[in-house]
Every structure is written in structure tokens, then in C-alpha cells.
Amino acid sequence: MRLDLIATRVSAMRLDRRRCLMLLTALGATAALLPAAGRAQQGNGGEVAVYSARHYDTDRQLYDAFTRDTGIRVRLIEGNADQLIARIQSEGRNSPADVFITVDVARLARAKEAGITAPHGSAVITQRVPAGVRDPEGHWFAVSQRARVIMYDRERGAPEGLTRYEDLADPRFRGQICVRSGSHPYNIGLAASILAANGPERTEQWARGVVANMARPPQGGDRDQFRAIPAGQCQLAISNTYYLGHFGRSEKPEDQALFRRIGVIFPNQAPGDRGTHVNISGAALVRTAPHREAAVRFLEYLTDHKAQELFALGNMEYPVVPDVPLHPALAAMGTFRAEPIDTTGGAARAAEALQILQRAGWR
């Protein structure tokens, strides 16, 4: 890559980081400009209790901005998604939870099936969020997305004949793949996608082929997979775009060098193919929410253009609201067509996918 292009990209990333900081200031500017009487009236909004399985500084900044903008205090309870679902169930009608946030459509579907969510009834959310990334009955909706892609070493060049997830099981790639545990929701979601497309028998054949092609036993997180490529431990990695994007936004020379070295393949892009699998983060109204009005207001806030920019620019995720700009590092990976999300369930399919991965030895 030419040095002038590299310098231009790094400069754009630094400018975009400043833009993100300006965005956080702008989110709270409305409250600062309101007359004192108006601020006092908004200050009576009370609170909203958010049970979240996401653990990011940008999310906390967004919550703080929501409070500044509305006067509604966010009480954050963090934990594992399954633990939070169980907690809301055990708390019953006395649960203080107003909003449930988690990653992975199967967990959102599980929360709905557990009876802890309710339709939000917001025309604002329905108008802003495309139908393909929200529950058809209004129980939950996506707030951000990440693409699950195949990564390779640019110095070696793109591997020939690797254009689909199914190709990862080809014996030509024996001993080349690094990937995290099959019990992680990201890989369960990918396997569930292949299960929906190809059926259980072919999915198990695929999983066994991927296991046979692994360069090492599954270990670590997504970052560890593509970091292993320049270290010579593998030639291919399965990872989410979000993780590589954070290296692209870094100002550290070594992170920039890694970002430039790792190439990205968005699988299943041929005409008529299903598209690249995406993982979503989503939010839902808790059925027993004691602060329903404030909760719906908070949910709508997550779909606001400025909040969506914070997901995209501050946390390197793909926004769900159209026309929200991407971070330059994310845009540099390329464009892709996403696989339609199974909004009608997925929990049962995810359980079957996990069993298939375990039988195949992807542990």
C-alpha cells in the first residue's frame, strides 16, 4: 500500500476519533441548552433499569448522554445473558428490570420464549429499524451488527477457492484455520446459519471438516485468531469485523501494521447465495417493567441517529439505522450483503447447532 494512502487513512481515523468525542458532547447538548424549567421537568423522569450483557465504555457513555438529554437516570446491571434472563424470571413481577440488552439473536429469542419481554409498541422504532432486524411481534430489535468473516494474510495473498463458509471444510485448507471455541455464541450462530441453509447432516460434515482443518485446538477470543496469522500459527481465521476494526482505529503503529496485514473475505456473496452471517446486539422491553414509559424512551434513544453513530464510530459496529456513517477502518474492509436474520426463533436451532459442533469435536 502506498505511504500517502496509509497516511491519509490514519489521518482520517484520528479525525474520526475527534468526531466521536464531539458526538458524545452533542448528545448532551440539548439538555444543556434547555431552560431551567424545562430541565427540571425532564429531571422528573425518574430512572430506567437496564439489564445488559454488553460491557463497553461506549455503551456507558451513551447511557450518560441519555440521562443528560432526558433527565432519566440509567441504573445499569451487567451480567451474562443467560444469568440475566434467569434473574428476571426469578424476580418475577417484582423485577426492577425495564430493558434487557444482549448479543445474539438466539438469546433474544430465548428471552422472548421465557416470557420476560413484551412488545414495545413504539412507532418510532418500527419506522427507524428495518423489519429484517427486529422481532415481527415487536419484542426486540437490533441496535448494532457485526459480520462474521474469514481473515487471511495479505502478504500471502487471498486463498484461492475460498468464497463461502462451506469452503472452510475443504481438505485443501488442512491445518490452516484458527477459531475460538464452538460453545461461543458467535460460532453457534454461524453453525445455526449453516444448519438452516444446508440441514443437519451436511452441517455436521462441515463442522467435522473445519475441525480437521484447524491449525490448533480452539482457544482465546476472536482477536487471538487473526493475531495468530502473522505469528505463523495459522493462515486463516474466523472472526468478527468488530475486533479487527479496533486495530484499525488504534493510533499504535503495531496495531495499524496488523490491520493493514489482515485481509477480509465476506463469504457467500455470489448472486443467489445467502450472504455473510451477522451477529446482532439487540434490546427488548421487559414485560414487568416498572418504568415502562421511560424504558420505551430509552429504547427509542438507541435508534437515534447520534446514538447509532456512537455504535458505529465509537465501538466499530455496523449500525442498523440506514445512512449512519461507518468508521473509516470498518469501511476499509469493504462492503457486503448480509444474510437475512432468522427473527422468528432460532433458539431451538442454536441448541441443535451446539450439539452438532460438540459431536464434531469443535469444543
NUSETI-227036 format. One record per residue (C-alpha): residue number from 1; residue in three letters; chain; x, y, z. Coordinates in steps of 0.5 Angstrom, whole numbers. Layout:
+-----+------+-------+-------+-------+-------+
!  nr ! rest ! kette !    c1 !    c2 !    c3 !
+-----+------+-------+-------+-------+-------+
! NUM !  ALA !     A !     X !     Y !     Z !
...
+-----+------+-------+-------+-------+-------+
END
This chain:
+-----+------+-------+-------+-------+-------+
!  nr ! rest ! kette !    c1 !    c2 !    c3 !
+-----+------+-------+-------+-------+-------+
!   1 !  MET !     A !     0 !     0 !     0 !
!   2 !  ARG !     A !     3 !     7 !    -2 !
!   3 !  LEU !     A !     5 !    11 !     4 !
!   4 !  ASP !     A !     1 !    17 !     2 !
!   5 !  LEU !     A !    -5 !    13 !     2 !
!   6 !  ILE !     A !    -3 !    10 !     9 !
!   7 !  ALA !     A !    -2 !    17 !    12 !
!   8 !  THR !     A !    -9 !    19 !     9 !
!   9 !  ARG !     A !   -12 !    13 !    12 !
!  10 !  VAL !     A !    -9 !    14 !    19 !
!  11 !  SER !     A !   -11 !    22 !    19 !
!  12 !  ALA !     A !   -18 !    20 !    17 !
!  13 !  MET !     A !   -18 !    16 !    23 !
!  14 !  ARG !     A !   -15 !    21 !    28 !
!  15 !  LEU !     A !   -20 !    26 !    25 !
!  16 !  ASP !     A !   -26 !    21 !    26 !
!  17 !  ARG !     A !   -24 !    20 !    34 !
!  18 !  ARG !     A !   -25 !    27 !    35 !
!  19 !  ARG !     A !   -31 !    27 !    31 !
!  20 !  CYS !     A !   -33 !    21 !    36 !
!  21 !  LEU !     A !   -31 !    26 !    42 !
!  22 !  MET !     A !   -35 !    31 !    39 !
!  23 !  LEU !     A !   -41 !    27 !    38 !
!  24 !  LEU !     A !   -41 !    25 !    46 !
!  25 !  THR !     A !   -41 !    32 !    47 !
!  26 !  ALA !     A !   -47 !    34 !    42 !
!  27 !  LEU !     A !   -51 !    28 !    45 !
!  28 !  GLY !     A !   -52 !    32 !    52 !
!  29 !  ALA !     A !   -52 !    39 !    49 !
!  30 !  THR !     A !   -60 !    39 !    48 !
!  31 !  ALA !     A !   -60 !    39 !    56 !
!  32 !  ALA !     A !   -55 !    44 !    57 !
!  33 !  LEU !     A !   -59 !    49 !    53 !
!  34 !  LEU !     A !   -66 !    48 !    56 !
!  35 !  PRO !     A !   -69 !    53 !    60 !
!  36 !  ALA !     A !   -68 !    51 !    67 !
!  37 !  ALA !     A !   -76 !    50 !    68 !
!  38 !  GLY !     A !   -75 !    45 !    62 !
!  39 !  ARG !     A !   -69 !    42 !    65 !
!  40 !  ALA !     A !   -73 !    41 !    72 !
!  41 !  GLN !     A !   -79 !    38 !    68 !
!  42 !  GLN !     A !   -74 !    33 !    65 !
!  43 !  GLY !     A !   -71 !    31 !    71 !
!  44 !  ASN !     A !   -77 !    28 !    74 !
!  45 !  GLY !     A !   -77 !    23 !    69 !
!  46 !  GLY !     A !   -74 !    18 !    75 !
!  47 !  GLU !     A !   -70 !    12 !    72 !
!  48 !  VAL !     A !   -69 !     6 !    68 !
!  49 !  ALA !     A !   -66 !     0 !    70 !
!  50 !  VAL !     A !   -62 !    -3 !    64 !
!  51 !  TYR !     A !   -60 !   -11 !    65 !
!  52 !  SER !     A !   -54 !   -11 !    60 !
!  53 !  ALA !     A !   -50 !   -17 !    57 !
!  54 !  ARG !     A !   -46 !   -12 !    54 !
!  55 !  HIS !     A !   -40 !    -9 !    57 !
!  56 !  TYR !     A !   -37 !    -3 !    53 !
!  57 !  ASP !     A !   -35 !     4 !    55 !
!  58 !  THR !     A !   -38 !     7 !    49 !
!  59 !  ASP !     A !   -45 !     4 !    52 !
!  60 !  ARG !     A !   -44 !     7 !    59 !
!  61 !  GLN !     A !   -42 !    14 !    55 !
!  62 !  LEU !     A !   -49 !    13 !    51 !
!  63 !  TYR !     A !   -53 !    12 !    58 !
!  64 !  ASP !     A !   -50 !    18 !    61 !
!  65 !  ALA !     A !   -51 !    22 !    55 !
!  66 !  PHE !     A !   -59 !    19 !    55 !
!  67 !  THR !     A !   -59 !    22 !    62 !
!  68 !  ARG !     A !   -56 !    29 !    61 !
!  69 !  ASP !     A !   -61 !    29 !    55 !
!  70 !  THR !     A !   -67 !    27 !    58 !
!  71 !  GLY !     A !   -66 !    27 !    66 !
!  72 !  ILE !     A !   -68 !    20 !    66 !
!  73 !  ARG !     A !   -62 !    16 !    71 !
!  74 !  VAL !     A !   -60 !    10 !    68 !
!  75 !  ARG !     A !   -59 !     4 !    73 !
!  76 !  LEU !     A !   -54 !    -1 !    70 !
!  77 !  ILE !     A !   -54 !    -8 !    72 !
!  78 !  GLU !     A !   -49 !   -12 !    68 !
!  79 !  GLY !     A !   -48 !   -20 !    67 !
!  80 !  ASN !     A !   -48 !   -26 !    63 !
!  81 !  ALA !     A !   -54 !   -26 !    58 !
!  82 !  ASP !     A !   -57 !   -33 !    61 !
!  83 !  GLN !     A !   -56 !   -31 !    68 !
!  84 !  LEU !     A !   -60 !   -24 !    67 !
!  85 !  ILE !     A !   -65 !   -28 !    64 !
!  86 !  ALA !     A !   -66 !   -33 !    70 !
!  87 !  ARG !     A !   -65 !   -27 !    74 !
!  88 !  ILE !     A !   -71 !   -23 !    71 !
!  89 !  GLN !     A !   -75 !   -30 !    72 !
!  90 !  SER !     A !   -73 !   -31 !    79 !
!  91 !  GLU !     A !   -75 !   -23 !    81 !
!  92 !  GLY !     A !   -82 !   -24 !    77 !
!  93 !  ARG !     A !   -87 !   -19 !    78 !
!  94 !  ASN !     A !   -83 !   -15 !    83 !
!  95 !  SER !     A !   -77 !   -15 !    78 !
!  96 !  PRO !     A !   -74 !    -8 !    77 !
!  97 !  ALA !     A !   -71 !    -9 !    70 !
!  98 !  ASP !     A !   -74 !    -5 !    65 !
!  99 !  VAL !     A !   -70 !    -6 !    59 !
! 100 !  PHE !     A !   -66 !   -12 !    57 !
! 101 !  ILE !     A !   -60 !   -12 !    52 !
! 102 !  THR !     A !   -56 !   -18 !    50 !
! 103 !  VAL !     A !   -52 !   -20 !    44 !
! 104 !  ASP !     A !   -54 !   -26 !    39 !
! 105 !  VAL !     A !   -61 !   -27 !    36 !
! 106 !  ALA !     A !   -62 !   -33 !    39 !
! 107 !  ARG !     A !   -61 !   -30 !    46 !
! 108 !  LEU !     A !   -66 !   -25 !    45 !
! 109 !  ALA !     A !   -71 !   -30 !    42 !
! 110 !  ARG !     A !   -70 !   -34 !    49 !
! 111 !  ALA !     A !   -72 !   -28 !    53 !
! 112 !  LYS !     A !   -78 !   -28 !    49 !
! 113 !  GLU !     A !   -79 !   -35 !    50 !
! 114 !  ALA !     A !   -78 !   -35 !    57 !
! 115 !  GLY !     A !   -84 !   -30 !    57 !
! 116 !  ILE !     A !   -80 !   -24 !    60 !
! 117 !  THR !     A !   -80 !   -19 !    54 !
! 118 !  ALA !     A !   -86 !   -15 !    52 !
! 119 !  PRO !     A !   -88 !   -11 !    45 !
! 120 !  HIS !     A !   -85 !    -4 !    46 !
! 121 !  GLY !     A !   -91 !    -1 !    42 !
! 122 !  SER !     A !   -86 !     4 !    39 !
! 123 !  ALA !     A !   -88 !     7 !    32 !
! 124 !  VAL !     A !   -81 !    11 !    32 !
! 125 !  ILE !     A !   -77 !     4 !    33 !
! 126 !  THR !     A !   -81 !     1 !    28 !
! 127 !  GLN !     A !   -80 !     7 !    23 !
! 128 !  ARG !     A !   -73 !     7 !    24 !
! 129 !  VAL !     A !   -71 !     0 !    25 !
! 130 !  PRO !     A !   -71 !    -4 !    18 !
! 131 !  ALA !     A !   -76 !   -10 !    19 !
! 132 !  GLY !     A !   -71 !   -15 !    18 !
! 133 !  VAL !     A !   -67 !   -14 !    24 !
! 134 !  ARG !     A !   -73 !   -14 !    29 !
! 135 !  ASP !     A !   -78 !   -19 !    32 !
! 136 !  PRO !     A !   -84 !   -19 !    28 !
! 137 !  GLU !     A !   -88 !   -18 !    34 !
! 138 !  GLY !     A !   -84 !   -12 !    37 !
! 139 !  HIS !     A !   -81 !   -16 !    43 !
! 140 !  TRP !     A !   -74 !   -14 !    41 !
! 141 !  PHE !     A !   -70 !   -10 !    36 !
! 142 !  ALA !     A !   -62 !   -10 !    34 !
! 143 !  VAL !     A !   -58 !    -4 !    36 !
! 144 !  SER !     A !   -52 !    -6 !    32 !
! 145 !  GLN !     A !   -49 !   -11 !    28 !
! 146 !  ARG !     A !   -42 !   -15 !    27 !
! 147 !  ALA !     A !   -40 !   -19 !    21 !
! 148 !  ARG !     A !   -37 !   -26 !    22 !
! 149 !  VAL !     A !   -32 !   -26 !    17 !
! 150 !  ILE !     A !   -26 !   -30 !    14 !
! 151 !  MET !     A !   -19 !   -27 !    15 !
! 152 !  TYR !     A !   -12 !   -28 !    12 !
! 153 !  ASP !     A !    -5 !   -26 !    11 !
! 154 !  ARG !     A !    -5 !   -20 !     5 !
! 155 !  GLU !     A !     3 !   -22 !     5 !
! 156 !  ARG !     A !     1 !   -29 !     3 !
! 157 !  GLY !     A !    -5 !   -27 !    -2 !
! 158 !  ALA !     A !   -12 !   -29 !    -2 !
! 159 !  PRO !     A !   -13 !   -36 !    -1 !
! 160 !  GLU !     A !   -16 !   -39 !    -8 !
! 161 !  GLY !     A !   -23 !   -42 !    -8 !
! 162 !  LEU !     A !   -25 !   -39 !    -1 !
! 163 !  THR !     A !   -31 !   -35 !    -2 !
! 164 !  ARG !     A !   -36 !   -39 !     2 !
! 165 !  TYR !     A !   -36 !   -41 !     9 !
! 166 !  GLU !     A !   -37 !   -48 !     7 !
! 167 !  ASP !     A !   -31 !   -48 !     3 !
! 168 !  LEU !     A !   -27 !   -48 !    10 !
! 169 !  ALA !     A !   -28 !   -55 !    11 !
! 170 !  ASP !     A !   -25 !   -57 !     4 !
! 171 !  PRO !     A !   -18 !   -61 !     6 !
! 172 !  ARG !     A !   -14 !   -56 !     2 !
! 173 !  PHE !     A !   -14 !   -52 !     8 !
! 174 !  ARG !     A !   -12 !   -57 !    13 !
! 175 !  GLY !     A !    -8 !   -55 !    19 !
! 176 !  GLN !     A !    -9 !   -47 !    17 !
! 177 !  ILE !     A !   -15 !   -45 !    21 !
! 178 !  CYS !     A !   -15 !   -41 !    28 !
! 179 !  VAL !     A !   -22 !   -40 !    31 !
! 180 !  ARG !     A !   -25 !   -40 !    38 !
! 181 !  SER !     A !   -29 !   -45 !    42 !
! 182 !  GLY !     A !   -35 !   -48 !    39 !
! 183 !  SER !     A !   -39 !   -46 !    45 !
! 184 !  HIS !     A !   -38 !   -39 !    44 !
! 185 !  PRO !     A !   -45 !   -35 !    41 !
! 186 !  TYR !     A !   -41 !   -33 !    35 !
! 187 !  ASN !     A !   -40 !   -40 !    33 !
! 188 !  ILE !     A !   -46 !   -43 !    35 !
! 189 !  GLY !     A !   -50 !   -37 !    31 !
! 190 !  LEU !     A !   -45 !   -39 !    25 !
! 191 !  ALA !     A !   -47 !   -46 !    25 !
! 192 !  ALA !     A !   -54 !   -45 !    26 !
! 193 !  SER !     A !   -54 !   -41 !    20 !
! 194 !  ILE !     A !   -51 !   -46 !    16 !
! 195 !  LEU !     A !   -56 !   -51 !    19 !
! 196 !  ALA !     A !   -62 !   -47 !    17 !
! 197 !  ALA !     A !   -58 !   -47 !    10 !
! 198 !  ASN !     A !   -56 !   -54 !     9 !
! 199 !  GLY !     A !   -59 !   -58 !    14 !
! 200 !  PRO !     A !   -56 !   -62 !    20 !
! 201 !  GLU !     A !   -53 !   -68 !    16 !
! 202 !  ARG !     A !   -49 !   -63 !    12 !
! 203 !  THR !     A !   -48 !   -58 !    17 !
! 204 !  GLU !     A !   -44 !   -64 !    22 !
! 205 !  GLN !     A !   -40 !   -66 !    16 !
! 206 !  TRP !     A !   -38 !   -58 !    15 !
! 207 !  ALA !     A !   -36 !   -58 !    22 !
! 208 !  ARG !     A !   -32 !   -64 !    22 !
! 209 !  GLY !     A !   -28 !   -61 !    16 !
! 210 !  VAL !     A !   -27 !   -55 !    20 !
! 211 !  VAL !     A !   -24 !   -59 !    26 !
! 212 !  ALA !     A !   -20 !   -63 !    21 !
! 213 !  ASN !     A !   -17 !   -56 !    18 !
! 214 !  MET !     A !   -16 !   -53 !    25 !
! 215 !  ALA !     A !    -8 !   -51 !    26 !
! 216 !  ARG !     A !    -9 !   -51 !    34 !
! 217 !  PRO !     A !   -15 !   -53 !    39 !
! 218 !  PRO !     A !   -20 !   -47 !    39 !
! 219 !  GLN !     A !   -17 !   -42 !    44 !
! 220 !  GLY !     A !   -18 !   -35 !    46 !
! 221 !  GLY !     A !   -22 !   -30 !    43 !
! 222 !  ASP !     A !   -23 !   -27 !    36 !
! 223 !  ARG !     A !   -17 !   -22 !    37 !
! 224 !  ASP !     A !   -13 !   -28 !    38 !
! 225 !  GLN !     A !   -15 !   -32 !    32 !
! 226 !  PHE !     A !   -12 !   -26 !    27 !
! 227 !  ARG !     A !    -6 !   -25 !    31 !
! 228 !  ALA !     A !    -4 !   -32 !    30 !
! 229 !  ILE !     A !    -4 !   -31 !    23 !
! 230 !  PRO !     A !     3 !   -26 !    23 !
! 231 !  ALA !     A !     6 !   -30 !    28 !
! 232 !  GLY !     A !     6 !   -36 !    23 !
! 233 !  GLN !     A !     1 !   -41 !    28 !
! 234 !  CYS !     A !    -5 !   -41 !    22 !
! 235 !  GLN !     A !    -6 !   -38 !    15 !
! 236 !  LEU !     A !   -14 !   -37 !    16 !
! 237 !  ALA !     A !   -18 !   -34 !    22 !
! 238 !  ILE !     A !   -25 !   -34 !    23 !
! 239 !  SER !     A !   -27 !   -27 !    27 !
! 240 !  ASN !     A !   -32 !   -22 !    27 !
! 241 !  THR !     A !   -30 !   -15 !    24 !
! 242 !  TYR !     A !   -31 !   -11 !    30 !
! 243 !  TYR !     A !   -25 !   -14 !    33 !
! 244 !  LEU !     A !   -20 !   -12 !    27 !
! 245 !  GLY !     A !   -24 !    -5 !    27 !
! 246 !  HIS !     A !   -21 !    -4 !    34 !
! 247 !  PHE !     A !   -14 !    -5 !    31 !
! 248 !  GLY !     A !   -16 !     0 !    25 !
! 249 !  ARG !     A !   -18 !     6 !    30 !
! 250 !  SER !     A !   -12 !     5 !    34 !
! 251 !  GLU !     A !    -6 !    10 !    34 !
! 252 !  LYS !     A !    -1 !     5 !    36 !
! 253 !  PRO !     A !     4 !     3 !    30 !
! 254 !  GLU !     A !     4 !    -4 !    31 !
! 255 !  ASP !     A !    -4 !    -4 !    31 !
! 256 !  GLN !     A !    -4 !    -1 !    25 !
! 257 !  ALA !     A !     1 !    -5 !    22 !
! 258 !  LEU !     A !    -3 !   -11 !    24 !
! 259 !  PHE !     A !    -9 !    -8 !    21 !
! 260 !  ARG !     A !    -6 !    -7 !    14 !
! 261 !  ARG !     A !    -3 !   -14 !    14 !
! 262 !  ILE !     A !   -10 !   -18 !    15 !
! 263 !  GLY !     A !   -15 !   -19 !     9 !
! 264 !  VAL !     A !   -22 !   -20 !    10 !
! 265 !  ILE !     A !   -27 !   -24 !     6 !
! 266 !  PHE !     A !   -34 !   -23 !     6 !
! 267 !  PRO !     A !   -37 !   -30 !     5 !
! 268 !  ASN !     A !   -43 !   -33 !     1 !
! 269 !  GLN !     A !   -43 !   -26 !    -3 !
! 270 !  ALA !     A !   -44 !   -29 !   -10 !
! 271 !  PRO !     A !   -51 !   -28 !   -14 !
! 272 !  GLY !     A !   -56 !   -32 !   -11 !
! 273 !  ASP !     A !   -52 !   -34 !    -5 !
! 274 !  ARG !     A !   -55 !   -33 !     2 !
! 275 !  GLY !     A !   -50 !   -27 !     4 !
! 276 !  THR !     A !   -45 !   -26 !    10 !
! 277 !  HIS !     A !   -47 !   -28 !    17 !
! 278 !  VAL !     A !   -48 !   -23 !    22 !
! 279 !  ASN !     A !   -49 !   -23 !    30 !
! 280 !  ILE !     A !   -53 !   -17 !    33 !
! 281 !  SER !     A !   -54 !   -14 !    39 !
! 282 !  GLY !     A !   -61 !   -12 !    41 !
! 283 !  ALA !     A !   -65 !    -9 !    46 !
! 284 !  ALA !     A !   -72 !   -11 !    49 !
! 285 !  LEU !     A !   -77 !    -8 !    54 !
! 286 !  VAL !     A !   -78 !   -13 !    60 !
! 287 !  ARG !     A !   -85 !   -15 !    61 !
! 288 !  THR !     A !   -86 !   -13 !    68 !
! 289 !  ALA !     A !   -82 !    -6 !    67 !
! 290 !  PRO !     A !   -84 !    -1 !    73 !
! 291 !  HIS !     A !   -82 !     5 !    69 !
! 292 !  ARG !     A !   -85 !     3 !    62 !
! 293 !  GLU !     A !   -85 !    10 !    59 !
! 294 !  ALA !     A !   -78 !    11 !    61 !
! 295 !  ALA !     A !   -76 !     5 !    58 !
! 296 !  VAL !     A !   -79 !     6 !    51 !
! 297 !  ARG !     A !   -76 !    13 !    51 !
! 298 !  PHE !     A !   -69 !     9 !    53 !
! 299 !  LEU !     A !   -70 !     4 !    47 !
! 300 !  GLU !     A !   -72 !    10 !    42 !
! 301 !  TYR !     A !   -66 !    13 !    44 !
! 302 !  LEU !     A !   -62 !     7 !    42 !
! 303 !  THR !     A !   -64 !     8 !    35 !
! 304 !  ASP !     A !   -63 !    16 !    35 !
! 305 !  HIS !     A !   -58 !    18 !    29 !
! 306 !  LYS !     A !   -53 !    20 !    34 !
! 307 !  ALA !     A !   -53 !    14 !    38 !
! 308 !  GLN !     A !   -53 !    10 !    32 !
! 309 !  GLU !     A !   -46 !    14 !    30 !
! 310 !  LEU !     A !   -43 !    12 !    37 !
! 311 !  PHE !     A !   -44 !     5 !    36 !
! 312 !  ALA !     A !   -41 !     5 !    29 !
! 313 !  LEU !     A !   -36 !    10 !    31 !
! 314 !  GLY !     A !   -34 !     9 !    38 !
! 315 !  ASN !     A !   -35 !     1 !    38 !
! 316 !  MET !     A !   -33 !    -1 !    31 !
! 317 !  GLU !     A !   -40 !    -4 !    30 !
! 318 !  TYR !     A !   -45 !    -4 !    24 !
! 319 !  PRO !     A !   -51 !     1 !    25 !
! 320 !  VAL !     A !   -58 !    -2 !    24 !
! 321 !  VAL !     A !   -61 !     5 !    22 !
! 322 !  PRO !     A !   -60 !     7 !    15 !
! 323 !  ASP !     A !   -55 !    12 !    13 !
! 324 !  VAL !     A !   -51 !    12 !    19 !
! 325 !  PRO !     A !   -43 !    13 !    17 !
! 326 !  LEU !     A !   -38 !     8 !    19 !
! 327 !  HIS !     A !   -31 !     9 !    22 !
! 328 !  PRO !     A !   -26 !     9 !    16 !
! 329 !  ALA !     A !   -23 !     3 !    19 !
! 330 !  LEU !     A !   -29 !    -1 !    18 !
! 331 !  ALA !     A !   -31 !     2 !    11 !
! 332 !  ALA !     A !   -24 !     0 !     9 !
! 333 !  MET !     A !   -25 !    -7 !    10 !
! 334 !  GLY !     A !   -30 !    -7 !     4 !
! 335 !  THR !     A !   -38 !    -7 !     3 !
! 336 !  PHE !     A !   -42 !   -14 !     3 !
! 337 !  ARG !     A !   -49 !   -17 !     3 !
! 338 !  ALA !     A !   -51 !   -19 !    10 !
! 339 !  GLU !     A !   -55 !   -26 !    11 !
! 340 !  PRO !     A !   -62 !   -25 !    13 !
! 341 !  ILE !     A !   -63 !   -26 !    20 !
! 342 !  ASP !     A !   -68 !   -31 !    23 !
! 343 !  THR !     A !   -72 !   -27 !    27 !
! 344 !  THR !     A !   -78 !   -32 !    28 !
! 345 !  GLY !     A !   -74 !   -36 !    33 !
! 346 !  GLY !     A !   -67 !   -39 !    33 !
! 347 !  ALA !     A !   -66 !   -41 !    40 !
! 348 !  ALA !     A !   -68 !   -49 !    38 !
! 349 !  ARG !     A !   -64 !   -49 !    32 !
! 350 !  ALA !     A !   -58 !   -46 !    36 !
! 351 !  ALA !     A !   -59 !   -51 !    41 !
! 352 !  GLU !     A !   -58 !   -56 !    35 !
! 353 !  ALA !     A !   -52 !   -53 !    32 !
! 354 !  LEU !     A !   -49 !   -53 !    39 !
! 355 !  GLN !     A !   -50 !   -61 !    39 !
! 356 !  ILE !     A !   -47 !   -61 !    32 !
! 357 !  LEU !     A !   -41 !   -57 !    34 !
! 358 !  GLN !     A !   -40 !   -62 !    40 !
! 359 !  ARG !     A !   -40 !   -68 !    36 !
! 360 !  ALA !     A !   -36 !   -66 !    31 !
! 361 !  GLY !     A !   -30 !   -64 !    37 !
! 362 !  TRP !     A !   -31 !   -57 !    36 !
! 363 !  ARG !     A !   -30 !   -55 !    43 !
+-----+------+-------+-------+-------+-------+
END
